[in-house]
Amino acid sequence: MAKRRAIVKIKPKKYAEGDIVKVSFMVQHPMETGMAKDKESGEIKPAHYIEDITFSFEGEPFTKMKVWESISADPFFSVQYKVEKKGKITVDYIDNLGEKNSKSKKVKPKQVQTEKA
């Protein structure tokens, strides 16, 4: 299957080690419930929705979500994360048809300046 378009954003854009940031994830996905009819054919569209999402930093999960089909198409999720060091945040998801994808974003905190006496 082709990769779906997905975006991971970190806000604010400038942050330091120890700051809490908002990590947002959006993916283009139909999120079909299995109860809607196709307008042209009249056939019921099969269920196709994201089931699990995992937010990880350098391979260590920090948030896991269980998602149901009632979420709208092209879903948007956000979590808070305390930045401890440079690295990479990865968001992995799997849908009910077994499609697996991931999207990553580098974490680049600014160094905190300490005053010299």
MDAnalysis code that builds the backbone (N, CA, C; Angstrom):
import MDAnalysis as mda
import numpy as np

u = mda.Universe.empty(351, n_residues=117, atom_resindex=np.repeat(np.arange(117), 3), trajectory=True)
u.add_TopologyAttr("name", ["N", "CA", "C"] * 117)
u.add_TopologyAttr("resid", np.arange(1, 118))
u.add_TopologyAttr("resname", ["MET", "ALA", "LYS", "ARG", "ARG", "ALA", "ILE", "VAL", "LYS", "ILE", "LYS", "PRO", "LYS", "LYS", "TYR", "ALA", "GLU", "GLY", "ASP", "ILE", "VAL", "LYS", "VAL", "SER", "PHE", "MET", "VAL", "GLN", "HIS", "PRO", "MET", "GLU", "THR", "GLY", "MET", "ALA", "LYS", "ASP", "LYS", "GLU", "SER", "GLY", "GLU", "ILE", "LYS", "PRO", "ALA", "HIS", "TYR", "ILE", "GLU", "ASP", "ILE", "THR", "PHE", "SER", "PHE", "GLU", "GLY", "GLU", "PRO", "PHE", "THR", "LYS", "MET", "LYS", "VAL", "TRP", "GLU", "SER", "ILE", "SER", "ALA", "ASP", "PRO", "PHE", "PHE", "SER", "VAL", "GLN", "TYR", "LYS", "VAL", "GLU", "LYS", "LYS", "GLY", "LYS", "ILE", "THR", "VAL", "ASP", "TYR", "ILE", "ASP", "ASN", "LEU", "GLY", "GLU", "LYS", "ASN", "SER", "LYS", "SER", "LYS", "LYS", "VAL", "LYS", "PRO", "LYS", "GLN", "VAL", "GLN", "THR", "GLU", "LYS", "ALA"])
u.atoms.positions = np.array([
    [0.824, -1.186, 0.000],
    [0.000, 0.000, 0.000],
    [0.873, 1.255, 0.000],
    [0.377, 2.280, -0.640],
    [1.123, 3.544, -0.700],
    [1.122, 4.232, 0.658],
    [2.179, 4.986, 0.895],
    [2.260, 5.752, 2.136],
    [1.202, 6.848, 2.115],
    [0.574, 7.050, 3.248],
    [-0.404, 8.125, 3.375],
    [0.312, 9.406, 3.761],
    [-0.255, 10.523, 3.364],
    [0.317, 11.813, 3.737],
    [0.041, 12.057, 5.213],
    [1.085, 12.357, 5.952],
    [0.955, 12.610, 7.389],
    [1.889, 13.757, 7.781],
    [1.530, 14.431, 8.860],
    [2.319, 15.562, 9.350],
    [2.492, 15.427, 10.855],
    [3.712, 15.674, 11.342],
    [3.984, 15.785, 12.769],
    [4.529, 17.195, 12.987],
    [3.924, 17.936, 13.923],
    [4.374, 19.290, 14.241],
    [4.666, 19.392, 15.728],
    [5.624, 20.250, 16.049],
    [5.952, 20.532, 17.443],
    [5.777, 22.024, 17.663],
    [5.014, 22.390, 18.692],
    [4.794, 23.805, 19.024],
    [5.059, 24.024, 20.496],
    [5.656, 25.117, 20.871],
    [6.112, 26.197, 20.007],
    [7.308, 25.762, 19.167],
    [7.640, 26.564, 18.170],
    [8.756, 26.211, 17.290],
    [10.091, 26.291, 18.013],
    [10.216, 27.213, 18.958],
    [11.454, 27.350, 19.725],
    [11.194, 26.902, 21.156],
    [12.027, 25.992, 21.635],
    [11.870, 25.440, 22.976],
    [13.227, 25.013, 23.492],
    [13.324, 24.863, 24.788],
    [14.583, 24.467, 25.427],
    [14.406, 23.125, 26.120],
    [15.514, 22.515, 26.510],
    [15.446, 21.274, 27.276],
    [14.658, 21.545, 28.561],
    [13.749, 20.650, 28.902],
    [12.909, 20.808, 30.082],
    [11.559, 21.432, 29.786],
    [11.388, 22.024, 28.592],
    [10.103, 22.623, 28.221],
    [9.093, 21.543, 27.844],
    [7.825, 21.865, 28.039],
    [6.737, 20.990, 27.595],
    [6.221, 21.544, 26.283],
    [6.175, 20.688, 25.266],
    [5.721, 21.089, 23.940],
    [4.463, 20.305, 23.560],
    [3.773, 20.814, 22.560],
    [2.604, 20.136, 22.017],
    [3.047, 19.409, 20.744],
    [2.859, 18.107, 20.702],
    [3.193, 17.300, 19.529],
    [1.877, 16.956, 18.835],
    [1.719, 17.422, 17.596],
    [0.480, 17.195, 16.838],
    [0.742, 16.252, 15.669],
    [-0.254, 15.428, 15.375],
    [-0.164, 14.444, 14.297],
    [-1.455, 14.471, 13.507],
    [-1.341, 14.608, 12.182],
    [-2.496, 14.569, 11.296],
    [-2.171, 13.621, 10.158],
    [-3.145, 12.798, 9.777],
    [-2.933, 11.845, 8.684],
    [-4.162, 11.823, 7.780],
    [-3.928, 11.721, 6.472],
    [-5.039, 11.588, 5.535],
    [-5.476, 10.127, 5.550],
    [-6.664, 9.899, 6.068],
    [-7.198, 8.539, 6.180],
    [-8.722, 8.631, 6.101],
    [-9.394, 7.705, 5.400],
    [-10.848, 7.821, 5.225],
    [-11.671, 7.620, 6.499],
    [-11.183, 6.843, 7.442],
    [-11.892, 6.591, 8.702],
    [-13.351, 6.179, 8.463],
    [-13.550, 5.195, 7.599],
    [-14.899, 4.698, 7.287],
    [-15.426, 3.807, 8.407],
    [-16.677, 4.023, 8.795],
    [-17.281, 3.276, 9.896],
    [-17.814, 1.907, 9.486],
    [-18.057, 1.728, 8.187],
    [-18.671, 0.477, 7.726],
    [-20.184, 0.575, 7.711],
    [-20.713, 1.783, 7.912],
    [-22.172, 1.970, 7.919],
    [-22.645, 2.964, 6.860],
    [-21.726, 3.636, 6.163],
    [-22.107, 4.625, 5.145],
    [-22.244, 3.955, 3.781],
    [-23.157, 4.494, 2.975],
    [-23.346, 3.968, 1.624],
    [-22.574, 4.804, 0.621],
    [-22.069, 4.128, -0.407],
    [-21.447, 4.810, -1.522],
    [-22.561, 5.479, -2.319],
    [-22.422, 6.761, -2.647],
    [-23.481, 7.513, -3.326],
    [-23.760, 6.998, -4.722],
    [-22.742, 6.514, -5.424],
    [-22.926, 6.051, -6.793],
    [-23.477, 4.634, -6.869],
    [-22.892, 3.719, -6.128],
    [-23.283, 2.306, -6.245],
    [-24.384, 1.903, -5.268],
    [-24.536, 2.643, -4.178],
    [-25.519, 2.274, -3.159],
    [-25.013, 1.185, -2.224],
    [-23.805, 0.681, -2.480],
    [-23.189, -0.352, -1.641],
    [-22.675, 0.272, -0.342],
    [-22.666, -0.509, 0.715],
    [-22.104, -0.034, 1.977],
    [-20.583, -0.064, 1.873],
    [-19.956, 1.068, 2.256],
    [-18.496, 1.156, 2.233],
    [-17.943, 0.315, 3.375],
    [-16.937, -0.514, 3.095],
    [-16.373, -1.343, 4.174],
    [-15.659, -0.494, 5.226],
    [-15.647, -0.985, 6.444],
    [-14.968, -0.283, 7.538],
    [-13.474, -0.176, 7.226],
    [-12.915, 1.009, 7.460],
    [-11.487, 1.254, 7.255],
    [-11.106, 2.427, 8.143],
    [-10.495, 2.130, 9.278],
    [-10.198, 3.174, 10.258],
    [-8.932, 2.837, 11.042],
    [-8.307, 3.869, 11.584],
    [-7.115, 3.695, 12.407],
    [-7.527, 3.109, 13.745],
    [-6.763, 2.113, 14.221],
    [-7.066, 1.479, 15.506],
    [-6.098, 1.884, 16.614],
    [-4.817, 1.940, 16.308],
    [-3.807, 2.210, 17.334],
    [-2.812, 3.256, 16.853],
    [-2.456, 4.177, 17.769],
    [-1.448, 5.193, 17.495],
    [-0.461, 5.175, 18.652],
    [0.837, 5.244, 18.330],
    [1.870, 5.278, 19.358],
    [2.820, 6.442, 19.080],
    [2.999, 7.305, 20.073],
    [3.971, 8.395, 20.021],
    [5.207, 7.902, 20.767],
    [6.392, 7.971, 20.122],
    [7.625, 7.483, 20.733],
    [8.729, 8.527, 20.609],
    [9.648, 8.503, 21.571],
    [10.865, 9.307, 21.478],
    [12.036, 8.344, 21.446],
    [12.792, 8.365, 20.370],
    [13.939, 7.480, 20.197],
    [13.571, 6.014, 20.472],
    [12.399, 5.590, 19.993],
    [11.975, 4.203, 20.118],
    [11.262, 3.851, 21.410],
    [11.217, 4.782, 22.374],
    [10.536, 4.543, 23.652],
    [9.156, 5.199, 23.626],
    [8.083, 4.411, 23.657],
    [6.737, 5.000, 23.629],
    [6.472, 5.900, 24.848],
    [5.853, 7.060, 24.582],
    [5.439, 7.916, 25.688],
    [3.935, 8.134, 25.702],
    [3.227, 7.810, 24.627],
    [1.763, 7.863, 24.599],
    [1.254, 6.815, 23.622],
    [0.250, 6.056, 24.053],
    [-0.426, 5.108, 23.163],
    [-1.907, 5.453, 23.167],
    [-2.533, 5.377, 21.991],
    [-3.954, 5.682, 21.858],
    [-4.674, 4.529, 21.176],
    [-5.850, 4.234, 21.662],
    [-6.762, 3.286, 21.015],
    [-7.826, 4.148, 20.352],
    [-8.005, 3.995, 19.048],
    [-8.904, 4.856, 18.285],
    [-10.044, 4.013, 17.714],
    [-11.221, 4.604, 17.614],
    [-12.388, 3.912, 17.055],
    [-12.796, 4.556, 15.753],
    [-13.642, 3.865, 15.022],
    [-14.065, 4.306, 13.700],
    [-14.897, 5.577, 13.707],
    [-15.390, 6.014, 14.843],
    [-16.247, 7.200, 14.878],
    [-15.475, 8.514, 14.762],
    [-14.150, 8.473, 14.759],
    [-13.332, 9.667, 14.553],
    [-13.483, 10.094, 13.095],
    [-13.487, 11.394, 12.828],
    [-13.697, 11.904, 11.472],
    [-12.551, 11.558, 10.522],
    [-12.824, 11.713, 9.237],
    [-11.792, 11.495, 8.214],
    [-10.636, 12.454, 8.442],
    [-9.446, 12.052, 8.025],
    [-8.223, 12.846, 8.176],
    [-8.056, 13.311, 9.626],
    [-7.938, 12.371, 10.558],
    [-7.924, 12.719, 11.983],
    [-6.679, 13.495, 12.420],
    [-6.868, 14.243, 13.500],
    [-5.835, 15.092, 14.104],
    [-5.733, 14.723, 15.577],
    [-4.517, 14.478, 16.052],
    [-4.284, 14.121, 17.445],
    [-3.156, 14.985, 17.986],
    [-3.207, 15.328, 19.271],
    [-2.081, 16.052, 19.863],
    [-1.888, 15.604, 21.306],
    [-0.625, 15.636, 21.725],
    [-0.236, 15.261, 23.082],
    [0.827, 16.241, 23.556],
    [1.055, 16.268, 24.854],
    [2.122, 17.086, 25.404],
    [3.319, 16.199, 25.704],
    [4.516, 16.779, 25.549],
    [5.739, 16.018, 25.774],
    [6.789, 16.926, 26.393],
    [7.456, 16.448, 27.425],
    [8.531, 17.200, 28.059],
    [9.844, 16.859, 27.347],
    [10.448, 17.869, 26.746],
    [11.679, 17.691, 25.984],
    [12.858, 17.582, 26.943],
    [13.555, 16.458, 26.900],
    [14.717, 16.246, 27.763],
    [16.034, 16.407, 27.009],
    [16.026, 16.060, 25.704],
    [17.259, 16.115, 24.915],
    [16.912, 16.055, 23.434],
    [17.951, 16.205, 22.593],
    [17.768, 16.078, 21.148],
    [17.411, 14.640, 20.812],
    [16.677, 14.465, 19.744],
    [16.320, 13.125, 19.303],
    [15.253, 13.181, 18.230],
    [14.443, 12.140, 18.173],
    [13.411, 12.060, 17.150],
    [12.121, 11.511, 17.755],
    [11.020, 12.212, 17.495],
    [9.693, 11.725, 17.875],
    [9.103, 11.035, 16.661],
    [8.603, 9.834, 16.864],
    [7.976, 9.067, 15.796],
    [6.545, 8.735, 16.199],
    [5.633, 8.894, 15.240],
    [4.238, 8.512, 15.447],
    [3.953, 7.344, 14.512],
    [3.601, 6.197, 15.104],
    [3.257, 4.994, 14.341],
    [1.767, 4.742, 14.468],
    [1.154, 4.255, 13.381],
    [-0.252, 3.863, 13.486],
    [-0.506, 2.607, 12.681],
    [-1.560, 1.917, 13.072],
    [-2.022, 0.732, 12.342],
    [-3.540, 0.835, 12.235],
    [-4.078, 0.459, 11.060],
    [-5.526, 0.502, 10.917],
    [-6.123, -0.905, 10.932],
    [-7.444, -0.976, 10.861],
    [-8.136, -2.256, 10.985],
    [-7.886, -3.200, 9.811],
    [-7.291, -2.714, 8.725],
    [-6.969, -3.573, 7.583],
    [-5.493, -3.971, 7.580],
    [-4.776, -3.608, 8.655],
    [-3.378, -3.999, 8.788],
    [-2.376, -3.023, 8.199],
    [-2.848, -1.903, 7.683],
    [-1.939, -0.899, 7.126],
    [-1.156, -0.250, 8.265],
    [0.177, -0.234, 8.121],
    [1.046, 0.362, 9.135],
    [1.846, 1.484, 8.491],
    [1.943, 2.609, 9.170],
    [2.749, 3.725, 8.688],
    [3.323, 4.466, 9.875],
    [4.306, 5.307, 9.592],
    [4.867, 6.139, 10.651],
    [5.369, 7.443, 10.056],
    [5.496, 8.425, 10.910],
    [6.011, 9.740, 10.532],
    [6.851, 10.242, 11.688],
    [7.987, 10.879, 11.376],
    [8.906, 11.331, 12.420],
    [9.191, 12.819, 12.306],
    [9.651, 13.380, 13.419],
    [10.053, 14.786, 13.487],
    [11.227, 14.876, 14.447],
    [12.293, 15.590, 14.036],
    [13.452, 15.770, 14.905],
    [13.114, 16.752, 16.020],
    [13.634, 16.463, 17.198],
    [13.495, 17.335, 18.361],
    [14.835, 18.032, 18.534],
    [14.813, 19.360, 18.454],
    [16.056, 20.137, 18.536],
    [15.906, 21.253, 19.572],
    [16.014, 20.934, 20.859],
    [15.886, 21.982, 21.876],
    [17.107, 22.907, 21.887],
    [16.852, 24.165, 22.240],
    [17.958, 25.117, 22.395],
    [18.629, 24.847, 23.729],
    [19.917, 25.140, 23.806],
    [20.637, 24.990, 25.074],
    [20.268, 26.154, 25.973],
    [20.041, 25.856, 27.237],
    [19.713, 26.893, 28.225],
    [21.012, 27.541, 28.679],
    [21.071, 28.879, 28.591],
    [22.262, 29.625, 29.004],
    [22.296, 29.752, 30.521],
    [23.432, 29.467, 31.102],
    [23.584, 29.638, 32.551],
    [24.424, 30.890, 32.783],
    [24.060, 31.636, 33.813],
    [24.792, 32.870, 34.132],
    [26.094, 32.537, 34.812],
    [27.148, 33.258, 34.436],
    [28.460, 33.066, 35.068],
    [28.604, 34.085, 36.191],
    [29.136, 33.639, 37.299],
    [29.292, 34.524, 38.454],
    [30.546, 35.348, 38.358],
])
